[in-house]
Amino acid sequence: QVQLVEFGGGLVQAGGSLRLSCVASGSIFSINAMGWYRQAPGKQRELVARITGRGNTNYVDSVKGRFTISRDNAKNTVYLQMNSLKPEDTAVYYCGYYRTFSTEPDYWGQGTQVTVSS
């Protein structure tokens, strides 16, 4: 089992920044990928950013150049630095952990609300 706990959500004005953190515990391996997803009201959950155990990253087009995903394997933590936030970034953000060879997260955090006011 893997437990994920997110921190760092909140209310911010457009143009502002937030940093989300996700701490993993349990049967985790630093070689496995982790990712951040988000779900806005009335919309499906979407991948925001993903990072492999080796540090390779990919992002949804709408956040490229504004968001940065990183990880600290010694702390079992993955981060999402969000800059130049827009109202359309408002959503519940979830951390996900992929088991080896998984194409979707096998474990999820409880989510943290990010609200960007215009």
Secondary structure as GFF3:
##gff-version 3
##sequence-region A 1 118
A	DSSP	beta_strand	2	7	.	.	.	ID=ss1
A	DSSP	beta_strand	10	13	.	.	.	ID=ss2
A	DSSP	beta_strand	18	26	.	.	.	ID=ss3
A	DSSP	beta_strand	34	39	.	.	.	ID=ss4
A	DSSP	beta_strand	46	51	.	.	.	ID=ss5
A	DSSP	beta_strand	57	59	.	.	.	ID=ss6
A	DSSP	three_ten_helix	61	63	.	.	.	ID=ss7
A	DSSP	beta_strand	67	72	.	.	.	ID=ss8
A	DSSP	three_ten_helix	73	75	.	.	.	ID=ss9
A	DSSP	beta_strand	77	82	.	.	.	ID=ss10
A	DSSP	three_ten_helix	87	89	.	.	.	ID=ss11
A	DSSP	beta_strand	91	97	.	.	.	ID=ss12
A	DSSP	beta_strand	107	108	.	.	.	ID=ss13
A	DSSP	beta_strand	112	117	.	.	.	ID=ss14
###
